[in-house]
Amino acid sequence: MRKYHLVRRADAKIQRTLIYYGIGLLVSLGIGAILLAALGINPFEYYGRMLTIGLVGNRYGYKSIEGLLKILVPLLITSLALSLSFKMRFWNIGGEGEFLIGAIAAAIVAFNSSGMPNFVTVVLMCLAAMLSSGIIGVAIAALKVKFNTNETLMTLMINYIMLYVIRYLGDTKADWNFFLREDSERPIFGSFPDSAIMSGIPLGKFKLLWSVIIAILLTVIIYIYLKFTKQGYEISVVGDSSATAKYAGMNVGKIVLRTMFISSALIGLAAALTVSSAGTISDTITNDVGWTGIIVAWLSKLNVPAVFVTSILISILQYGCQAAATQYPAIDVNFADLLQGIILFSVLVADFAANFRIVKKEEAKNA
Amino acid sequence: MLEVLTLFLFNIIVYNIPLLYGTTGEIMTEKAGSLNLGVEGTMAIGAVAGYLVGAKTDSLFVACLVSFIASGLVGLLFSFLTVTLQANQNVTGLTITTFGVAFYYFIGNALSNSQGGWPKFSGTALERQSQAIHIPGLSDIPFVGKALFSHNILVYAGIVIAILMWLYFKKTVPGLKLRAIGENPGAADSLGVNVAMYKYIHIIVGSGIMGLGGLYMGLNMGGTFEGSNCWINGYGWISIALVIFANWNPAKALLGTLVFGFFNTLRVQNAALAYTFPKTLGWLTNIPSHFFSALPFIITLLVLITSSLSKKNKSGEPQAIGRNYYREDR
């Protein structure tokens, strides 16, 4: 017979969870340090350079902040969007695909917008992206609700189908293909006209893009939506138990459809803001936010303020690795992914330690 | 003219057997009720570990062994996190992919920038051992002989693994118990099956099989590290799709590998075919290669929808897939 078994802790304290997460983070950085040292690189110097994202001793420090924010905005919005669907236990892992659909829709508006006012164009880009991504989300949710089609695998397939759609657009020279540059023999994605470029508030040399302000506002709105509105409450009930929700008289199907629309539309919005800030589109425009967003949402336990903080940390990690790569050619941005993976593994262990305890059999019987 | 067709058939097999490894490995995992989305990463780790140690020892056998063990360890990590620590399977699997592919690049970049560089493949015993074996007699059959019976050892091994796995599920008691766990772990547990142990063993073995597929891909690429593309290059994801297409049946995975491999080869060779048969196959050049790349995923999407639409439950999908089993929740 097994001598030990697991018992779920009745008192999951936030302090304990935070301490365990902190230990997990330190252990991960420690493993990363060992890997760096194995390559003959001083881990303290590397981490120092990474965590300061190239700000120290840089005359163009504001550029670092702008670069960081460009990574942060899509990641933050996508992670928030994914948290919404995960809260219902709806496994939307199609962030990549939904992002690409939004990016293509926004680019269609952008490429045909020359002469239109900037504000109108950007708003139209956002609406087009939100609508097209949202429709895909609803379609998958409808199949799930009506026929119990496996949403994890469905959304996974969408990711790859959309990847080849955008590659097709980028590789096909044809009269109809307005996505490409006309003056180039080789197929290259064109640049947006000025009307479709995200503007911002200049603060000295630094330009605070509107997309950043929108992302922060969205964080607040989603926090309020989940915490204080009836719809937000319904999401958490469905996530806890769809049977309970049904007995309480909720229309579970409607809640799933509505939430998936919001979730995918938000990812579409993230895409529109990203392409508008980048001024172009490409098959790597997602920067893997569909995948990284899942890790961020999970590290944050689907809690909105935590998603905000985690997105910033992961963005620093990613941008920091880019910045440090100029100094350390043997280590490129993939080191950020490697660390992200190790951090998530350690946090999963930490999460377990915070929520379960191991007891001996006899003790459990007495309890 | 016939040579083009023979080559086409030959390429379907030689370039797509890694899919069979990935798929059979994932079928074994999913039959235990666990959805491991880390196939891509598991294959990447098996490939890089197996290739590097194999090149060092200059032995294909060692390469296979190491890649099986390295990927098996990734499977152990997945089982530990999801079976013992009850972590979410989707998130754990996806993280294994992120981690594994990043590990591949980390090692790759580090070696490329080091003094010795990436270990050579051409002219080694490893290369000789992974060359095609001509089965006497059979490989001399005109047209199909070269296509079917002159492959490297890993091709035959992959086919044998698929058949053995099919027999294991169908004919043996442990196979039956495994399928019971995938359908209803609570019921299997109440009959005295050690659910956790079964899950651990099959996830680890399944991951090990994926790793062999990864190693095969590395050998296919001549073992050269390419900075822009990972050796695995999406085959792990196609394998996950292929599991659905094969309806969780290792024998059907053989057929599925040929079907998906057919499109994959068509993508590369459509020009050659169109050139050789301009009258009948000339239209092939009008189809963009991206369409063939997307086709496995489109087909799988349609299979997913139609199988959930049909009332009859003939699907081989394990009922408890993706859900963790925690005794106290029963």
Interface residues (C-beta under 8 A of the other chain):
Chain A: H5 L6 V7 R8 L35 L39 W91 I93 L143 F147 N148 T149 N150 T152 L153 M154 L156 M157 I158 Y160 I161 Y164 V165 R167 Y168 D171 T172 W291 T292 I294 I295 W298 P329 A330 I331 D332 N334 F335 A336 D337 L338 Q340 G341 I342 L344 F345 L348 V349 D351 F352 F356
Chain B: L35 L37 L77 L81 L85 Q86 A87 N88 N90 V91 T92 L94 T95 I96 T97 T98 F99 G100 V101 A102 F103 Y105 F106 N109 A110 N113 S114 G234 W237 I240 A241 I244 P288 H290 F291 S293 A294 F297 I298 T300 L301 L304 I305 S308 L309 E317 G322 Y326 R327 E328
